[in-house]
Amino acid sequence: MSKYQLDHLAQLESEAIHILREVAGQFERPALLFSGGKDSITLVHLALKAFRPGKFPFPLVHIDTGHNFQEALDFRDQLAAEIGERLIVRKVEDTIRAKGLTEPKGKFASRNALQTFTLLDTIKEFAFDACIGGARRDEEKARAKERIFSVRDEFGQWDPKLQRPELWNIYNGKIHKGENVRVFPISNWTELDIWNYIRREQIALPSIYFSHEREVIEHESQLVAYSPFIRIDEADVIVKRRVRYRTVGDMTCTAAVTSEASSIDDIIREITISKTSERGETRIDDRVSEAAMEDRKKNGYF
């Protein structure tokens, strides 16, 4: 291989850094959506490479449902403080009260759909014209349809049939007043790419991604963390299991996987032999319907 050729991870890194710099160059008020999960942590690491020694040209923004894992929230705050970047947190709980929204009912009552209201209000509050996120195409069918620069109309809605071509890595960020763009710098990465990059770059992560003992409820072959956010029925049995999380969403809609993986090498071995995607195996909210994610995205969900 020529010394001028990049390996696979270096190519992905270079592309992502290029996209982040395009955002900084094309938009006036961008933001990076940051939850404390592995993908958004990877984005922060890429942003450090793209813009240091300067400050980020955007704040970190978290839409907090109130149902998050505490480990992710603690890591979110720790990392933002460590790198000295601005962190904006807006809470779905506040939106529910302000707008008189009705919370979903049921055993695993997820606030995921209600996040959209808070996100759109936050975009309006700060006049963000671009929101950077860590979604990847390999996660889910609807996310596979998105362009890297994905335009939302003045109502925050997405039309999968009206997307701009992205030829030769040229990204068109021109928008009309009121519109905004969702930007996905790691669209072309896979779950395995993320973990290999985390290993190579020695990126710190919340402990929840590694094997640990946790109280869970076995429900329809899934292990859901015991928490005050789910409805405990008489037939439920709470057990302790050694588990880890492949993806970190809300406690109400994210299942754990049985695992003894205590290191990144262990996790990479597990993923290599896994036959299901991280969301396919662990996200309860995606099972509502075949088009659950796409329906949420059309209404403004990230």
BATORPA-915738 format. One record per residue (C-alpha): x, y, z; residue number from 1. Coordinates in nm, 3 decimals, always signed. Layout:
<site><px>X</px><py>Y</py><pz>Z</pz><pos>NUM</pos></site>
...
REM end
This chain:
<site><px>+0.000</px><py>+0.000</py><pz>+0.000</pz><pos>1</pos></site>
<site><px>+0.131</px><py>+0.346</py><pz>-0.090</pz><pos>2</pos></site>
<site><px>+0.221</px><py>+0.569</py><pz>+0.201</pz><pos>3</pos></site>
<site><px>-0.033</px><py>+0.815</py><pz>+0.059</pz><pos>4</pos></site>
<site><px>-0.319</px><py>+0.568</py><pz>+0.089</pz><pos>5</pos></site>
<site><px>-0.528</px><py>+0.568</py><pz>+0.407</pz><pos>6</pos></site>
<site><px>-0.651</px><py>+0.261</py><pz>+0.588</pz><pos>7</pos></site>
<site><px>-1.025</px><py>+0.207</py><pz>+0.630</pz><pos>8</pos></site>
<site><px>-1.059</px><py>+0.382</py><pz>+0.968</pz><pos>9</pos></site>
<site><px>-0.840</px><py>+0.671</py><pz>+0.855</pz><pos>10</pos></site>
<site><px>-1.064</px><py>+0.719</py><pz>+0.549</pz><pos>11</pos></site>
<site><px>-1.375</px><py>+0.725</py><pz>+0.766</pz><pos>12</pos></site>
<site><px>-1.211</px><py>+0.967</py><pz>+1.008</pz><pos>13</pos></site>
<site><px>-1.100</px><py>+1.197</py><pz>+0.724</pz><pos>14</pos></site>
<site><px>-1.449</px><py>+1.200</py><pz>+0.574</pz><pos>15</pos></site>
<site><px>-1.612</px><py>+1.281</py><pz>+0.910</pz><pos>16</pos></site>
<site><px>-1.367</px><py>+1.563</py><pz>+0.983</pz><pos>17</pos></site>
<site><px>-1.429</px><py>+1.704</py><pz>+0.634</pz><pos>18</pos></site>
<site><px>-1.805</px><py>+1.699</py><pz>+0.700</pz><pos>19</pos></site>
<site><px>-1.768</px><py>+1.871</py><pz>+1.038</pz><pos>20</pos></site>
<site><px>-1.558</px><py>+2.144</py><pz>+0.878</pz><pos>21</pos></site>
<site><px>-1.815</px><py>+2.180</py><pz>+0.599</pz><pos>22</pos></site>
<site><px>-2.080</px><py>+2.239</py><pz>+0.866</pz><pos>23</pos></site>
<site><px>-1.864</px><py>+2.506</py><pz>+1.028</pz><pos>24</pos></site>
<site><px>-1.808</px><py>+2.670</py><pz>+0.690</pz><pos>25</pos></site>
<site><px>-2.164</px><py>+2.656</py><pz>+0.553</pz><pos>26</pos></site>
<site><px>-2.386</px><py>+2.724</py><pz>+0.856</pz><pos>27</pos></site>
<site><px>-2.417</px><py>+3.018</py><pz>+1.092</pz><pos>28</pos></site>
<site><px>-2.559</px><py>+2.845</py><pz>+1.402</pz><pos>29</pos></site>
<site><px>-2.486</px><py>+2.472</py><pz>+1.409</pz><pos>30</pos></site>
<site><px>-2.514</px><py>+2.242</py><pz>+1.711</pz><pos>31</pos></site>
<site><px>-2.386</px><py>+1.894</py><pz>+1.796</pz><pos>32</pos></site>
<site><px>-2.645</px><py>+1.667</py><pz>+1.954</pz><pos>33</pos></site>
<site><px>-2.470</px><py>+1.488</py><pz>+2.239</pz><pos>34</pos></site>
<site><px>-2.621</px><py>+1.222</py><pz>+2.464</pz><pos>35</pos></site>
<site><px>-2.322</px><py>+1.054</py><pz>+2.629</pz><pos>36</pos></site>
<site><px>-2.359</px><py>+0.748</py><pz>+2.404</pz><pos>37</pos></site>
<site><px>-2.071</px><py>+0.592</py><pz>+2.210</pz><pos>38</pos></site>
<site><px>-2.162</px><py>+0.745</py><pz>+1.873</pz><pos>39</pos></site>
<site><px>-2.195</px><py>+1.101</py><pz>+2.001</pz><pos>40</pos></site>
<site><px>-1.877</px><py>+1.054</py><pz>+2.207</pz><pos>41</pos></site>
<site><px>-1.701</px><py>+0.951</py><pz>+1.885</pz><pos>42</pos></site>
<site><px>-1.836</px><py>+1.267</py><pz>+1.719</pz><pos>43</pos></site>
<site><px>-1.693</px><py>+1.480</py><pz>+1.999</pz><pos>44</pos></site>
<site><px>-1.355</px><py>+1.310</py><pz>+1.954</pz><pos>45</pos></site>
<site><px>-1.370</px><py>+1.382</py><pz>+1.580</pz><pos>46</pos></site>
<site><px>-1.463</px><py>+1.744</py><pz>+1.649</pz><pos>47</pos></site>
<site><px>-1.159</px><py>+1.777</py><pz>+1.875</pz><pos>48</pos></site>
<site><px>-0.944</px><py>+1.660</py><pz>+1.584</pz><pos>49</pos></site>
<site><px>-1.124</px><py>+1.891</py><pz>+1.342</pz><pos>50</pos></site>
<site><px>-1.107</px><py>+2.215</py><pz>+1.542</pz><pos>51</pos></site>
<site><px>-0.845</px><py>+2.204</py><pz>+1.818</pz><pos>52</pos></site>
<site><px>-0.661</px><py>+2.404</py><pz>+1.937</pz><pos>53</pos></site>
<site><px>-0.959</px><py>+2.632</py><pz>+1.874</pz><pos>54</pos></site>
<site><px>-1.300</px><py>+2.602</py><pz>+2.040</pz><pos>55</pos></site>
<site><px>-1.584</px><py>+2.412</py><pz>+1.875</pz><pos>56</pos></site>
<site><px>-1.789</px><py>+2.631</py><pz>+1.636</pz><pos>57</pos></site>
<site><px>-2.102</px><py>+2.484</py><pz>+1.795</pz><pos>58</pos></site>
<site><px>-2.239</px><py>+2.395</py><pz>+2.140</pz><pos>59</pos></site>
<site><px>-2.317</px><py>+2.044</py><pz>+2.257</pz><pos>60</pos></site>
<site><px>-2.694</px><py>+1.994</py><pz>+2.294</pz><pos>61</pos></site>
<site><px>-2.874</px><py>+1.718</py><pz>+2.479</pz><pos>62</pos></site>
<site><px>-3.249</px><py>+1.661</py><pz>+2.465</pz><pos>63</pos></site>
<site><px>-3.303</px><py>+1.490</py><pz>+2.800</pz><pos>64</pos></site>
<site><px>-3.612</px><py>+1.268</py><pz>+2.820</pz><pos>65</pos></site>
<site><px>-3.575</px><py>+1.215</py><pz>+3.195</pz><pos>66</pos></site>
<site><px>-3.552</px><py>+0.839</py><pz>+3.137</pz><pos>67</pos></site>
<site><px>-3.179</px><py>+0.823</py><pz>+3.066</pz><pos>68</pos></site>
<site><px>-2.924</px><py>+0.591</py><pz>+3.221</pz><pos>69</pos></site>
<site><px>-2.743</px><py>+0.781</py><pz>+3.496</pz><pos>70</pos></site>
<site><px>-2.408</px><py>+0.646</py><pz>+3.374</pz><pos>71</pos></site>
<site><px>-2.459</px><py>+0.822</py><pz>+3.038</pz><pos>72</pos></site>
<site><px>-2.565</px><py>+1.150</py><pz>+3.200</pz><pos>73</pos></site>
<site><px>-2.267</px><py>+1.150</py><pz>+3.436</pz><pos>74</pos></site>
<site><px>-2.031</px><py>+1.084</py><pz>+3.145</pz><pos>75</pos></site>
<site><px>-2.200</px><py>+1.357</py><pz>+2.937</pz><pos>76</pos></site>
<site><px>-2.136</px><py>+1.618</py><pz>+3.206</pz><pos>77</pos></site>
<site><px>-1.785</px><py>+1.493</py><pz>+3.279</pz><pos>78</pos></site>
<site><px>-1.675</px><py>+1.504</py><pz>+2.914</pz><pos>79</pos></site>
<site><px>-1.826</px><py>+1.848</py><pz>+2.847</pz><pos>80</pos></site>
<site><px>-1.644</px><py>+1.987</py><pz>+3.153</pz><pos>81</pos></site>
<site><px>-1.319</px><py>+1.812</py><pz>+3.063</pz><pos>82</pos></site>
<site><px>-1.300</px><py>+1.959</py><pz>+2.711</pz><pos>83</pos></site>
<site><px>-1.437</px><py>+2.297</py><pz>+2.820</pz><pos>84</pos></site>
<site><px>-1.720</px><py>+2.316</py><pz>+2.567</pz><pos>85</pos></site>
<site><px>-2.067</px><py>+2.460</py><pz>+2.618</pz><pos>86</pos></site>
<site><px>-2.340</px><py>+2.205</py><pz>+2.698</pz><pos>87</pos></site>
<site><px>-2.705</px><py>+2.298</py><pz>+2.652</pz><pos>88</pos></site>
<site><px>-2.961</px><py>+2.064</py><pz>+2.811</pz><pos>89</pos></site>
<site><px>-3.332</px><py>+2.089</py><pz>+2.741</pz><pos>90</pos></site>
<site><px>-3.576</px><py>+1.856</py><pz>+2.916</pz><pos>91</pos></site>
<site><px>-3.875</px><py>+1.677</py><pz>+2.771</pz><pos>92</pos></site>
<site><px>-4.037</px><py>+1.702</py><pz>+3.115</pz><pos>93</pos></site>
<site><px>-4.048</px><py>+2.080</py><pz>+3.080</pz><pos>94</pos></site>
<site><px>-4.204</px><py>+2.053</py><pz>+2.733</pz><pos>95</pos></site>
<site><px>-4.471</px><py>+1.814</py><pz>+2.863</pz><pos>96</pos></site>
<site><px>-4.572</px><py>+2.067</py><pz>+3.128</pz><pos>97</pos></site>
<site><px>-4.550</px><py>+2.374</py><pz>+2.903</pz><pos>98</pos></site>
<site><px>-4.748</px><py>+2.223</py><pz>+2.615</pz><pos>99</pos></site>
<site><px>-4.980</px><py>+2.000</py><pz>+2.817</pz><pos>100</pos></site>
<site><px>-4.864</px><py>+1.692</py><pz>+2.629</pz><pos>101</pos></site>
<site><px>-5.005</px><py>+1.351</py><pz>+2.709</pz><pos>102</pos></site>
<site><px>-4.746</px><py>+1.094</py><pz>+2.807</pz><pos>103</pos></site>
<site><px>-4.764</px><py>+0.750</py><pz>+2.644</pz><pos>104</pos></site>
<site><px>-4.911</px><py>+0.473</py><pz>+2.856</pz><pos>105</pos></site>
<site><px>-4.811</px><py>+0.111</py><pz>+2.890</pz><pos>106</pos></site>
<site><px>-4.544</px><py>-0.109</py><pz>+3.038</pz><pos>107</pos></site>
<site><px>-4.253</px><py>+0.057</py><pz>+2.857</pz><pos>108</pos></site>
<site><px>-4.393</px><py>+0.406</py><pz>+2.811</pz><pos>109</pos></site>
<site><px>-4.126</px><py>+0.576</py><pz>+2.601</pz><pos>110</pos></site>
<site><px>-4.089</px><py>+0.952</py><pz>+2.564</pz><pos>111</pos></site>
<site><px>-3.903</px><py>+0.912</py><pz>+2.235</pz><pos>112</pos></site>
<site><px>-4.188</px><py>+1.059</py><pz>+2.028</pz><pos>113</pos></site>
<site><px>-4.218</px><py>+1.352</py><pz>+2.270</pz><pos>114</pos></site>
<site><px>-3.848</px><py>+1.430</py><pz>+2.224</pz><pos>115</pos></site>
<site><px>-3.940</px><py>+1.575</py><pz>+1.886</pz><pos>116</pos></site>
<site><px>-4.134</px><py>+1.862</py><pz>+2.046</pz><pos>117</pos></site>
<site><px>-3.840</px><py>+1.951</py><pz>+2.270</pz><pos>118</pos></site>
<site><px>-3.588</px><py>+1.923</py><pz>+1.987</pz><pos>119</pos></site>
<site><px>-3.789</px><py>+2.148</py><pz>+1.755</pz><pos>120</pos></site>
<site><px>-3.843</px><py>+2.401</py><pz>+2.035</pz><pos>121</pos></site>
<site><px>-3.469</px><py>+2.400</py><pz>+2.107</pz><pos>122</pos></site>
<site><px>-3.385</px><py>+2.451</py><pz>+1.739</pz><pos>123</pos></site>
<site><px>-3.624</px><py>+2.749</py><pz>+1.736</pz><pos>124</pos></site>
<site><px>-3.496</px><py>+2.888</py><pz>+2.069</pz><pos>125</pos></site>
<site><px>-3.135</px><py>+2.904</py><pz>+1.951</pz><pos>126</pos></site>
<site><px>-3.210</px><py>+2.945</py><pz>+1.577</pz><pos>127</pos></site>
<site><px>-2.995</px><py>+2.643</py><pz>+1.495</pz><pos>128</pos></site>
<site><px>-2.965</px><py>+2.595</py><pz>+1.121</pz><pos>129</pos></site>
<site><px>-2.780</px><py>+2.262</py><pz>+1.140</pz><pos>130</pos></site>
<site><px>-2.788</px><py>+1.982</py><pz>+1.396</pz><pos>131</pos></site>
<site><px>-2.506</px><py>+1.727</py><pz>+1.389</pz><pos>132</pos></site>
<site><px>-2.588</px><py>+1.377</py><pz>+1.508</pz><pos>133</pos></site>
<site><px>-2.432</px><py>+1.035</py><pz>+1.541</pz><pos>134</pos></site>
<site><px>-2.684</px><py>+0.829</py><pz>+1.343</pz><pos>135</pos></site>
<site><px>-2.536</px><py>+0.560</py><pz>+1.116</pz><pos>136</pos></site>
<site><px>-2.690</px><py>+0.395</py><pz>+0.810</pz><pos>137</pos></site>
<site><px>-2.629</px><py>+0.042</py><pz>+0.936</pz><pos>138</pos></site>
<site><px>-2.848</px><py>+0.096</py><pz>+1.243</pz><pos>139</pos></site>
<site><px>-3.194</px><py>+0.095</py><pz>+1.090</pz><pos>140</pos></site>
<site><px>-3.379</px><py>+0.102</py><pz>+0.755</pz><pos>141</pos></site>
<site><px>-3.500</px><py>+0.463</py><pz>+0.778</pz><pos>142</pos></site>
<site><px>-3.154</px><py>+0.587</py><pz>+0.872</pz><pos>143</pos></site>
<site><px>-3.014</px><py>+0.407</py><pz>+0.568</pz><pos>144</pos></site>
<site><px>-3.228</px><py>+0.635</py><pz>+0.349</pz><pos>145</pos></site>
<site><px>-3.083</px><py>+0.961</py><pz>+0.480</pz><pos>146</pos></site>
<site><px>-2.827</px><py>+1.178</py><pz>+0.305</pz><pos>147</pos></site>
<site><px>-2.535</px><py>+1.310</py><pz>+0.511</pz><pos>148</pos></site>
<site><px>-2.687</px><py>+1.661</py><pz>+0.479</pz><pos>149</pos></site>
<site><px>-3.057</px><py>+1.590</py><pz>+0.539</pz><pos>150</pos></site>
<site><px>-3.286</px><py>+1.893</py><pz>+0.497</pz><pos>151</pos></site>
<site><px>-3.586</px><py>+1.947</py><pz>+0.724</pz><pos>152</pos></site>
<site><px>-3.865</px><py>+2.188</py><pz>+0.631</pz><pos>153</pos></site>
<site><px>-3.988</px><py>+2.480</py><pz>+0.841</pz><pos>154</pos></site>
<site><px>-4.195</px><py>+2.237</py><pz>+1.047</pz><pos>155</pos></site>
<site><px>-3.896</px><py>+2.011</py><pz>+1.115</pz><pos>156</pos></site>
<site><px>-4.034</px><py>+1.739</py><pz>+0.889</pz><pos>157</pos></site>
<site><px>-3.835</px><py>+1.508</py><pz>+0.664</pz><pos>158</pos></site>
<site><px>-3.947</px><py>+1.383</py><pz>+0.323</pz><pos>159</pos></site>
<site><px>-3.741</px><py>+1.077</py><pz>+0.221</pz><pos>160</pos></site>
<site><px>-3.844</px><py>+1.130</py><pz>-0.144</pz><pos>161</pos></site>
<site><px>-3.705</px><py>+1.484</py><pz>-0.158</pz><pos>162</pos></site>
<site><px>-3.335</px><py>+1.453</py><pz>-0.087</pz><pos>163</pos></site>
<site><px>-3.038</px><py>+1.620</py><pz>-0.248</pz><pos>164</pos></site>
<site><px>-2.774</px><py>+1.429</py><pz>-0.443</pz><pos>165</pos></site>
<site><px>-2.431</px><py>+1.414</py><pz>-0.279</pz><pos>166</pos></site>
<site><px>-2.185</px><py>+1.344</py><pz>-0.559</pz><pos>167</pos></site>
<site><px>-1.808</px><py>+1.358</py><pz>-0.517</pz><pos>168</pos></site>
<site><px>-1.843</px><py>+1.446</py><pz>-0.145</pz><pos>169</pos></site>
<site><px>-2.006</px><py>+1.780</py><pz>-0.226</pz><pos>170</pos></site>
<site><px>-2.262</px><py>+1.878</py><pz>+0.037</pz><pos>171</pos></site>
<site><px>-2.526</px><py>+2.141</py><pz>-0.033</pz><pos>172</pos></site>
<site><px>-2.621</px><py>+2.328</py><pz>+0.284</pz><pos>173</pos></site>
<site><px>-2.833</px><py>+2.600</py><pz>+0.123</pz><pos>174</pos></site>
<site><px>-3.167</px><py>+2.631</py><pz>+0.298</pz><pos>175</pos></site>
<site><px>-3.462</px><py>+2.870</py><pz>+0.313</pz><pos>176</pos></site>
<site><px>-3.550</px><py>+3.064</py><pz>+0.625</pz><pos>177</pos></site>
<site><px>-3.699</px><py>+2.837</py><pz>+0.889</pz><pos>178</pos></site>
<site><px>-3.549</px><py>+2.520</py><pz>+0.744</pz><pos>179</pos></site>
<site><px>-3.262</px><py>+2.333</py><pz>+0.906</pz><pos>180</pos></site>
<site><px>-3.028</px><py>+2.052</py><pz>+0.815</pz><pos>181</pos></site>
<site><px>-2.955</px><py>+1.735</py><pz>+1.010</pz><pos>182</pos></site>
<site><px>-2.595</px><py>+1.632</py><pz>+0.950</pz><pos>183</pos></site>
<site><px>-2.462</px><py>+1.278</py><pz>+0.994</pz><pos>184</pos></site>
<site><px>-2.079</px><py>+1.271</py><pz>+0.972</pz><pos>185</pos></site>
<site><px>-2.053</px><py>+0.902</py><pz>+1.064</pz><pos>186</pos></site>
<site><px>-2.330</px><py>+0.780</py><pz>+0.831</pz><pos>187</pos></site>
<site><px>-2.092</px><py>+0.545</py><pz>+0.651</pz><pos>188</pos></site>
<site><px>-1.953</px><py>+0.386</py><pz>+0.969</pz><pos>189</pos></site>
<site><px>-2.070</px><py>+0.052</py><pz>+1.103</pz><pos>190</pos></site>
<site><px>-2.099</px><py>-0.053</py><pz>+1.466</pz><pos>191</pos></site>
<site><px>-1.776</px><py>-0.249</py><pz>+1.423</pz><pos>192</pos></site>
<site><px>-1.604</px><py>+0.058</py><pz>+1.274</pz><pos>193</pos></site>
<site><px>-1.705</px><py>+0.260</py><pz>+1.579</pz><pos>194</pos></site>
<site><px>-1.560</px><py>+0.007</py><pz>+1.820</pz><pos>195</pos></site>
<site><px>-1.239</px><py>-0.039</py><pz>+1.622</pz><pos>196</pos></site>
<site><px>-1.197</px><py>+0.338</py><pz>+1.613</pz><pos>197</pos></site>
<site><px>-1.265</px><py>+0.366</py><pz>+1.988</pz><pos>198</pos></site>
<site><px>-0.996</px><py>+0.102</py><pz>+2.046</pz><pos>199</pos></site>
<site><px>-0.747</px><py>+0.271</py><pz>+1.814</pz><pos>200</pos></site>
<site><px>-0.805</px><py>+0.619</py><pz>+1.960</pz><pos>201</pos></site>
<site><px>-0.837</px><py>+0.495</py><pz>+2.321</pz><pos>202</pos></site>
<site><px>-1.164</px><py>+0.684</py><pz>+2.368</pz><pos>203</pos></site>
<site><px>-1.317</px><py>+0.662</py><pz>+2.715</pz><pos>204</pos></site>
<site><px>-1.680</px><py>+0.543</py><pz>+2.743</pz><pos>205</pos></site>
<site><px>-1.948</px><py>+0.510</py><pz>+3.013</pz><pos>206</pos></site>
<site><px>-1.925</px><py>+0.188</py><pz>+3.213</pz><pos>207</pos></site>
<site><px>-2.268</px><py>+0.079</py><pz>+3.086</pz><pos>208</pos></site>
<site><px>-2.110</px><py>-0.044</py><pz>+2.760</pz><pos>209</pos></site>
<site><px>-1.908</px><py>-0.307</py><pz>+2.945</pz><pos>210</pos></site>
<site><px>-2.021</px><py>-0.616</py><pz>+3.134</pz><pos>211</pos></site>
<site><px>-2.172</px><py>-0.538</py><pz>+3.474</pz><pos>212</pos></site>
<site><px>-2.431</px><py>-0.680</py><pz>+3.710</pz><pos>213</pos></site>
<site><px>-2.776</px><py>-0.522</py><pz>+3.688</pz><pos>214</pos></site>
<site><px>-3.129</px><py>-0.593</py><pz>+3.799</pz><pos>215</pos></site>
<site><px>-3.338</px><py>-0.668</py><pz>+3.490</pz><pos>216</pos></site>
<site><px>-3.678</px><py>-0.799</py><pz>+3.392</pz><pos>217</pos></site>
<site><px>-3.701</px><py>-1.072</py><pz>+3.132</pz><pos>218</pos></site>
<site><px>-3.970</px><py>-0.965</py><pz>+2.888</pz><pos>219</pos></site>
<site><px>-4.034</px><py>-1.137</py><pz>+2.553</pz><pos>220</pos></site>
<site><px>-3.674</px><py>-1.260</py><pz>+2.534</pz><pos>221</pos></site>
<site><px>-3.533</px><py>-0.915</py><pz>+2.616</pz><pos>222</pos></site>
<site><px>-3.361</px><py>-0.794</py><pz>+2.933</pz><pos>223</pos></site>
<site><px>-3.498</px><py>-0.456</py><pz>+3.040</pz><pos>224</pos></site>
<site><px>-3.336</px><py>-0.266</py><pz>+3.326</pz><pos>225</pos></site>
<site><px>-3.545</px><py>-0.250</py><pz>+3.642</pz><pos>226</pos></site>
<site><px>-3.624</px><py>+0.119</py><pz>+3.692</pz><pos>227</pos></site>
<site><px>-3.898</px><py>+0.350</py><pz>+3.822</pz><pos>228</pos></site>
<site><px>-3.980</px><py>+0.441</py><pz>+3.459</pz><pos>229</pos></site>
<site><px>-4.140</px><py>+0.108</py><pz>+3.365</pz><pos>230</pos></site>
<site><px>-4.458</px><py>-0.054</py><pz>+3.494</pz><pos>231</pos></site>
<site><px>-4.389</px><py>-0.356</py><pz>+3.710</pz><pos>232</pos></site>
<site><px>-4.661</px><py>-0.621</py><pz>+3.673</pz><pos>233</pos></site>
<site><px>-4.740</px><py>-0.903</py><pz>+3.913</pz><pos>234</pos></site>
<site><px>-4.596</px><py>-1.163</py><pz>+3.679</pz><pos>235</pos></site>
<site><px>-4.264</px><py>-0.982</py><pz>+3.637</pz><pos>236</pos></site>
<site><px>-3.958</px><py>-1.143</py><pz>+3.790</pz><pos>237</pos></site>
<site><px>-3.665</px><py>-0.919</py><pz>+3.872</pz><pos>238</pos></site>
<site><px>-3.332</px><py>-1.097</py><pz>+3.841</pz><pos>239</pos></site>
<site><px>-2.966</px><py>-1.003</py><pz>+3.851</pz><pos>240</pos></site>
<site><px>-2.770</px><py>-1.069</py><pz>+3.534</pz><pos>241</pos></site>
<site><px>-2.432</px><py>-0.981</py><pz>+3.391</pz><pos>242</pos></site>
<site><px>-2.518</px><py>-0.760</py><pz>+3.097</pz><pos>243</pos></site>
<site><px>-2.394</px><py>-0.474</py><pz>+2.884</pz><pos>244</pos></site>
<site><px>-2.558</px><py>-0.231</py><pz>+2.641</pz><pos>245</pos></site>
<site><px>-2.487</px><py>-0.219</py><pz>+2.268</pz><pos>246</pos></site>
<site><px>-2.675</px><py>+0.108</py><pz>+2.231</pz><pos>247</pos></site>
<site><px>-2.780</px><py>+0.352</py><pz>+2.501</pz><pos>248</pos></site>
<site><px>-3.123</px><py>+0.510</py><pz>+2.467</pz><pos>249</pos></site>
<site><px>-3.385</px><py>+0.550</py><pz>+2.738</pz><pos>250</pos></site>
<site><px>-3.423</px><py>+0.292</py><pz>+3.013</pz><pos>251</pos></site>
<site><px>-3.782</px><py>+0.240</py><pz>+2.895</pz><pos>252</pos></site>
<site><px>-3.693</px><py>+0.133</py><pz>+2.542</pz><pos>253</pos></site>
<site><px>-3.340</px><py>-0.011</py><pz>+2.548</pz><pos>254</pos></site>
<site><px>-3.270</px><py>-0.373</py><pz>+2.635</pz><pos>255</pos></site>
<site><px>-2.943</px><py>-0.513</py><pz>+2.758</pz><pos>256</pos></site>
<site><px>-2.760</px><py>-0.816</py><pz>+2.621</pz><pos>257</pos></site>
<site><px>-2.613</px><py>-1.094</py><pz>+2.831</pz><pos>258</pos></site>
<site><px>-2.239</px><py>-1.046</py><pz>+2.819</pz><pos>259</pos></site>
<site><px>-1.909</px><py>-1.109</py><pz>+2.994</pz><pos>260</pos></site>
<site><px>-1.728</px><py>-0.857</py><pz>+2.771</pz><pos>261</pos></site>
<site><px>-1.524</px><py>-0.641</py><pz>+3.003</pz><pos>262</pos></site>
<site><px>-1.286</px><py>-0.493</py><pz>+2.745</pz><pos>263</pos></site>
<site><px>-1.310</px><py>-0.337</py><pz>+2.401</pz><pos>264</pos></site>
<site><px>-1.141</px><py>-0.642</py><pz>+2.247</pz><pos>265</pos></site>
<site><px>-1.409</px><py>-0.863</py><pz>+2.406</pz><pos>266</pos></site>
<site><px>-1.685</px><py>-0.639</py><pz>+2.267</pz><pos>267</pos></site>
<site><px>-1.536</px><py>-0.643</py><pz>+1.917</pz><pos>268</pos></site>
<site><px>-1.528</px><py>-1.024</py><pz>+1.926</pz><pos>269</pos></site>
<site><px>-1.897</px><py>-1.030</py><pz>+2.031</pz><pos>270</pos></site>
<site><px>-2.003</px><py>-0.791</py><pz>+1.756</pz><pos>271</pos></site>
<site><px>-1.805</px><py>-0.980</py><pz>+1.493</pz><pos>272</pos></site>
<site><px>-2.009</px><py>-1.296</py><pz>+1.549</pz><pos>273</pos></site>
<site><px>-2.343</px><py>-1.124</py><pz>+1.613</pz><pos>274</pos></site>
<site><px>-2.612</px><py>-1.177</py><pz>+1.349</pz><pos>275</pos></site>
<site><px>-2.834</px><py>-0.884</py><pz>+1.452</pz><pos>276</pos></site>
<site><px>-2.786</px><py>-0.507</py><pz>+1.449</pz><pos>277</pos></site>
<site><px>-2.757</px><py>-0.321</py><pz>+1.777</pz><pos>278</pos></site>
<site><px>-3.101</px><py>-0.159</py><pz>+1.740</pz><pos>279</pos></site>
<site><px>-3.256</px><py>-0.478</py><pz>+1.604</pz><pos>280</pos></site>
<site><px>-3.149</px><py>-0.666</py><pz>+1.914</pz><pos>281</pos></site>
<site><px>-3.205</px><py>-0.406</py><pz>+2.183</pz><pos>282</pos></site>
<site><px>-3.446</px><py>-0.125</py><pz>+2.088</pz><pos>283</pos></site>
<site><px>-3.801</px><py>-0.195</py><pz>+2.203</pz><pos>284</pos></site>
<site><px>-3.944</px><py>+0.123</py><pz>+2.046</pz><pos>285</pos></site>
<site><px>-3.839</px><py>+0.015</py><pz>+1.695</pz><pos>286</pos></site>
<site><px>-4.064</px><py>-0.289</py><pz>+1.724</pz><pos>287</pos></site>
<site><px>-4.384</px><py>-0.084</py><pz>+1.732</pz><pos>288</pos></site>
<site><px>-4.415</px><py>-0.118</py><pz>+1.355</pz><pos>289</pos></site>
<site><px>-4.202</px><py>-0.188</py><pz>+1.047</pz><pos>290</pos></site>
<site><px>-4.182</px><py>+0.186</py><pz>+0.982</pz><pos>291</pos></site>
<site><px>-4.164</px><py>+0.309</py><pz>+1.342</pz><pos>292</pos></site>
<site><px>-3.838</px><py>+0.501</py><pz>+1.303</pz><pos>293</pos></site>
<site><px>-3.929</px><py>+0.646</py><pz>+0.963</pz><pos>294</pos></site>
<site><px>-4.261</px><py>+0.774</py><pz>+1.097</pz><pos>295</pos></site>
<site><px>-4.084</px><py>+0.947</py><pz>+1.386</pz><pos>296</pos></site>
<site><px>-3.821</px><py>+1.097</py><pz>+1.155</pz><pos>297</pos></site>
<site><px>-4.084</px><py>+1.238</py><pz>+0.919</pz><pos>298</pos></site>
<site><px>-4.230</px><py>+1.427</py><pz>+1.214</pz><pos>299</pos></site>
<site><px>-3.899</px><py>+1.578</py><pz>+1.319</pz><pos>300</pos></site>
<site><px>-3.728</px><py>+1.308</py><pz>+1.526</pz><pos>301</pos></site>
<site><px>-3.353</px><py>+1.286</py><pz>+1.482</pz><pos>302</pos></site>
REM end
